[in-house]
Amino acid sequence: MINFMKYRYLFFAVSCFFLGFGFYFIFNHGLSRSIDFVGGSLMKIQIKNTDTNSELVANELKKVYEVSEIKKIDNEIYEVTGENLTNEEKEVALNMLKQVYSDTSLLSFDAVGPAISQELAKKTLTALALVAAIITFYVAKQFKDLKFGVAAILAMLHDSLILLGAFSFFGFYFGVKIDILFVTAMLTTLSFSVHDTIVVFDRIRELKRKNAGKELADIINLAISETLTRSLNNSLTIIFMLTALVLLGGDTIKWFAVALLVGAVTGTYSSTFTAVPLLLLFDDLAKKFKK
Amino acid sequence: MKKDVLKSFVFILLLTIFASLVAIPASSPISFEVFGKKIETVIGSPFKNLELKKGLDIQGGTQVVLEADMSQIAQEDKQDAINSATDIILKRVDLYGVAEPKVRSLVSDQNYRIVVELAGIKDTNEALALVGQTAELSFFLIKQPKTDDTNATVSANTGYDFQPTELSGKSLKKASAQFDPQTGEPVVALDFNDEGRQIFAEITTNNTGDSLAIILDGQMVMAPQIKTPIVDGKAVITGGFNIEQAQQLSIQLNAGALPVPIKVLEQRTVDATLGADSVQKSVFAGLVGIFLVAVFMILYYGFKGFLAVIALVLYAIFTLAIYKLLGITLTLPGIAGMILSIGMAVDANILIFERMKEELRLEKPFEVALELCFGRAWDSIKDANLATIITALILINPLDFRFLNSGGMVRGFGVTLLIGVLLSLFTGVLVSRTLMRMFLKGSK
């Protein structure tokens, strides 16, 4: 049997590396939020004209409204972010563009007012807090031990922070924005993370019952070696599905799938290599206190 | 024991046949060749009225969130006002000819909102203009008739003597867009109801020589001079409309005026081609993903894995059937949720298989190991999935808690995730257990 717990500080180091990486990006470059959370307008425009580029299109649009960002997301498709527009203002902008580029069509148009975006931000934070609270409570109750609950919630926090860090990185290099779908992916990550953690914890609890006198570290090693194949295999199937979705699923949900994928990977890692070593750490600390 | 297994096997078989009949499209032409002979036939679901509902992001359309300005409405009347505004907007989009419009009110704290979903319409601008206008029609008498300024707003400062009349949009029986027979100009013809006809006749009889201003949402559209008494209850508004404007106004007048002014808070429009393209891609991605999972399961677990793949295929069929039966609207995040849940659905199988290996390693007899692994694995499966179910429920927000998000893409994802998890418990445990009991022998 592999003595997994011997390497627990290595596991913590790996976690810290990724957390540090994430924090570095979050503190230096922040998170770029989509119009879902900051308000504004987002247009996807198709311009069938090979002689133009983002800058020229932006210059045209800037004559009519405040454009904050323009991105060429596909061969002929431009994504324009800007101030909040009414439907009439959108038409004005579009008609002006049509005068320059005759073959212009609007693929999608989103406009979010400031009232809505602030409200949404509040609601998503509530949802995140609610999920975290319910899951901690549930795990603690299920295992009749707060140590399990706290270890599970820290692993969840670890996954959320790594996911946030990853998207700060993607935001900086690829202009990806945090939108409502990202938050949805984050909530799903929370449940992923705890899903795997519970399977390992369940096994630890079962083995503890069977081997009453044994050291917790040994029990944990046994539990990990018994559940690791399952954990990896299950994650692999999820990773297959999500990778297919990232590579082939089209532009609209690409980054949503990426967020889920990052969540699935870190969720799998953290269950075995963050939550369980933390549990052991808490147990050691508790023993030291008793002495 | 053996008899029970057979029973559940037959049950699953029947369920699969039923689900397949529901899941297949209403009519799908099939052509194939057998021994050089071409056979063409159309198979179709016998449940033709069950269709997979597509969300706005897939079939294209517009979603608008409107906010009603309640500042002028007494607290106790606000709920009534939002309800009647919702009804009127629904009536308008119905008259405009939108198939299956969705209009619902959304009240939270002091915010009174209306969410309008218009699927598959070409001209969103026209539809939005239709929804957004209050369309409050009123008639004022002008005692000193001398104006052709059609844009003058009604106010005390204009110098004219405006006298309100009892005539309003409520006195209308019907409005319709027509063409003026002389000028060919589009006009809106008004047909008053009995009460309106009486008032109209009184006004025109008593005030011949004065002007009657027709005012729409505080803007004067026109103010024709009353030349002769009109007793047939018919009038015509010529406001320099084009035909679209005339049609729009008549729809608005027919549906009635909104009790409160509204403004657009949020708008999301997707072109149908973009949606169709995305769906095609994500469905293809899903199929590739399922194929990869199937290959992996069969390579790793052999015949057992093959049984799990069959359970997975049944899972996909059941999912589609449930979507159709419950009338779930499919959105792009919803499809992602479905694809994700397929990946998660094999988890139960993997848990069971791994558990079985362990029990066999302890040299328990095959039959015992088979039964033991289901019981033991079930505990973990149940606990682990509960967390996902909780998350899905928070995303769906079924009780419409005001502090949580409700509706839209998030709910779509939550619904498919929840159905996915519940169904995977069914197929992952019951279906694969039955299959394993039927087809796995101890020698394996």
Boltz contact constraints between the chains, C-beta under 6 A:
constraints:
  - contact:
      token1: [A, 87]
      token2: [B, 125]
      max_distance: 6.0
  - contact:
      token1: [A, 87]
      token2: [B, 128]
      max_distance: 6.0
  - contact:
      token1: [A, 107]
      token2: [B, 271]
      max_distance: 6.0
  - contact:
      token1: [A, 107]
      token2: [B, 274]
      max_distance: 6.0
  - contact:
      token1: [A, 108]
      token2: [B, 269]
      max_distance: 6.0
  - contact:
      token1: [A, 108]
      token2: [B, 270]
      max_distance: 6.0
  - contact:
      token1: [A, 108]
      token2: [B, 274]
      max_distance: 6.0
  - contact:
      token1: [A, 109]
      token2: [B, 269]
      max_distance: 6.0
  - contact:
      token1: [A, 110]
      token2: [B, 268]
      max_distance: 6.0
  - contact:
      token1: [A, 111]
      token2: [B, 267]
      max_distance: 6.0
  - contact:
      token1: [A, 112]
      token2: [B, 266]
      max_distance: 6.0
  - contact:
      token1: [A, 113]
      token2: [B, 265]
      max_distance: 6.0
  - contact:
      token1: [A, 113]
      token2: [B, 266]
      max_distance: 6.0
  - contact:
      token1: [A, 116]
      token2: [B, 265]
      max_distance: 6.0
  - contact:
      token1: [A, 116]
      token2: [B, 266]
      max_distance: 6.0
  - contact:
      token1: [A, 123]
      token2: [B, 404]
      max_distance: 6.0
  - contact:
      token1: [A, 123]
      token2: [B, 405]
      max_distance: 6.0
  - contact:
      token1: [A, 126]
      token2: [B, 403]
      max_distance: 6.0
  - contact:
      token1: [A, 127]
      token2: [B, 394]
      max_distance: 6.0
  - contact:
      token1: [A, 127]
      token2: [B, 404]
      max_distance: 6.0
  - contact:
      token1: [A, 130]
      token2: [B, 394]
      max_distance: 6.0
  - contact:
      token1: [A, 131]
      token2: [B, 391]
      max_distance: 6.0
  - contact:
      token1: [A, 131]
      token2: [B, 394]
      max_distance: 6.0
  - contact:
      token1: [A, 134]
      token2: [B, 390]
      max_distance: 6.0
  - contact:
      token1: [A, 135]
      token2: [B, 387]
      max_distance: 6.0
  - contact:
      token1: [A, 181]
      token2: [B, 333]
      max_distance: 6.0
  - contact:
      token1: [A, 184]
      token2: [B, 410]
      max_distance: 6.0
  - contact:
      token1: [A, 184]
      token2: [B, 413]
      max_distance: 6.0
  - contact:
      token1: [A, 187]
      token2: [B, 391]
      max_distance: 6.0
  - contact:
      token1: [A, 191]
      token2: [B, 387]
      max_distance: 6.0
  - contact:
      token1: [A, 191]
      token2: [B, 388]
      max_distance: 6.0
  - contact:
      token1: [A, 191]
      token2: [B, 391]
      max_distance: 6.0
  - contact:
      token1: [A, 194]
      token2: [B, 387]
      max_distance: 6.0
  - contact:
      token1: [A, 195]
      token2: [B, 384]
      max_distance: 6.0
  - contact:
      token1: [A, 195]
      token2: [B, 387]
      max_distance: 6.0
  - contact:
      token1: [A, 195]
      token2: [B, 388]
      max_distance: 6.0
  - contact:
      token1: [A, 198]
      token2: [B, 383]
      max_distance: 6.0
  - contact:
      token1: [A, 198]
      token2: [B, 384]
      max_distance: 6.0
  - contact:
      token1: [A, 199]
      token2: [B, 380]
      max_distance: 6.0
  - contact:
      token1: [A, 199]
      token2: [B, 384]
      max_distance: 6.0
  - contact:
      token1: [A, 202]
      token2: [B, 380]
      max_distance: 6.0
  - contact:
      token1: [A, 229]
      token2: [B, 354]
      max_distance: 6.0
  - contact:
      token1: [A, 230]
      token2: [B, 350]
      max_distance: 6.0
  - contact:
      token1: [A, 230]
      token2: [B, 351]
      max_distance: 6.0
  - contact:
      token1: [A, 230]
      token2: [B, 354]
      max_distance: 6.0
  - contact:
      token1: [A, 233]
      token2: [B, 350]
      max_distance: 6.0
  - contact:
      token1: [A, 234]
      token2: [B, 347]
      max_distance: 6.0
  - contact:
      token1: [A, 234]
      token2: [B, 350]
      max_distance: 6.0
  - contact:
      token1: [A, 237]
      token2: [B, 293]
      max_distance: 6.0
  - contact:
      token1: [A, 237]
      token2: [B, 343]
      max_distance: 6.0
  - contact:
      token1: [A, 237]
      token2: [B, 346]
      max_distance: 6.0
  - contact:
      token1: [A, 238]
      token2: [B, 343]
      max_distance: 6.0
  - contact:
      token1: [A, 240]
      token2: [B, 289]
      max_distance: 6.0
  - contact:
      token1: [A, 240]
      token2: [B, 292]
      max_distance: 6.0
  - contact:
      token1: [A, 240]
      token2: [B, 293]
      max_distance: 6.0
  - contact:
      token1: [A, 241]
      token2: [B, 289]
      max_distance: 6.0
  - contact:
      token1: [A, 241]
      token2: [B, 339]
      max_distance: 6.0
  - contact:
      token1: [A, 241]
      token2: [B, 343]
      max_distance: 6.0
  - contact:
      token1: [A, 244]
      token2: [B, 285]
      max_distance: 6.0
  - contact:
      token1: [A, 244]
      token2: [B, 288]
      max_distance: 6.0
  - contact:
      token1: [A, 244]
      token2: [B, 289]
      max_distance: 6.0
  - contact:
      token1: [A, 245]
      token2: [B, 285]
      max_distance: 6.0
  - contact:
      token1: [A, 245]
      token2: [B, 339]
      max_distance: 6.0
  - contact:
      token1: [A, 248]
      token2: [B, 284]
      max_distance: 6.0
  - contact:
      token1: [A, 248]
      token2: [B, 285]
      max_distance: 6.0
  - contact:
      token1: [A, 249]
      token2: [B, 281]
      max_distance: 6.0
  - contact:
      token1: [A, 249]
      token2: [B, 282]
      max_distance: 6.0
  - contact:
      token1: [A, 249]
      token2: [B, 285]
      max_distance: 6.0
  - contact:
      token1: [A, 250]
      token2: [B, 278]
      max_distance: 6.0
  - contact:
      token1: [A, 250]
      token2: [B, 281]
      max_distance: 6.0
  - contact:
      token1: [A, 250]
      token2: [B, 282]
      max_distance: 6.0
  - contact:
      token1: [A, 252]
      token2: [B, 278]
      max_distance: 6.0
  - contact:
      token1: [A, 252]
      token2: [B, 332]
      max_distance: 6.0
  - contact:
      token1: [A, 253]
      token2: [B, 332]
      max_distance: 6.0
  - contact:
      token1: [A, 253]
      token2: [B, 336]
      max_distance: 6.0
